[in-house]
């Protein structure tokens, strides 16, 4: 699947009424889910309804695996986990919550490292292996580029 086709699919999904979309083509796996209405209101600065307050964070309701490989590049003291997409980097599930990870955190495979927001979709970037976070290289709320280093980690 070429980039233009992928962008068309994402654009149509974003503007359509589907809540979820999953595509499997060869080695490519794409899973898209729209954030809940409660999460959208919360992100927009509105109040969160009482039923959404019981969850730790509206954005953390159902992790979305990007379906793209996370690049772990050998570094001087560990490996670098880089962004698989151009997106806004969020280190926390909500503005007043603690970060998903911080230097010294020991993470298991499948745990959320951060949220990457692209086209109003909250994508949870998950660890693909057990690791210890050595450094967080992106600033909360900042735009990150494809291939930009997000975390320096040491495999466990």
JOSULQUI-V308404 format. One record per backbone hydrogen bond with DSSP energy under -1.0 kcal/mol. CO is the residue of the C=O (numbers start at 1). NH is the residue of the N-H. Records with the same first field share a line. If there is no record, write none. Layout:
BEGIN
CO=NH ; NH
END
This chain:
BEGIN
2=6
3=7
4=8
5=9
6=10
7=11
8=12
9=13
10=14
11=15
12=16
19=34
21=32
23=30
25=28
28=25
30=23
32=21
36=40
37=41
38=42
39=43
40=44
41=46
42=45
49=52 ; 53
57=60
58=61
71=82
73=80
78=75
79=153
80=73
81=150 ; 151
83=147
87=144
88=117
89=141
90=115
91=100
94=97
102=105
105=133
107=131
108=111
111=127
114=125
115=90
116=123
117=88
118=121
121=118
123=116
125=113 ; 114
127=110
130=156
131=107
132=154
133=104
135=152
139=142
142=89
144=87
145=148
148=83
150=137
151=81
152=134 ; 135
153=79
154=132
END
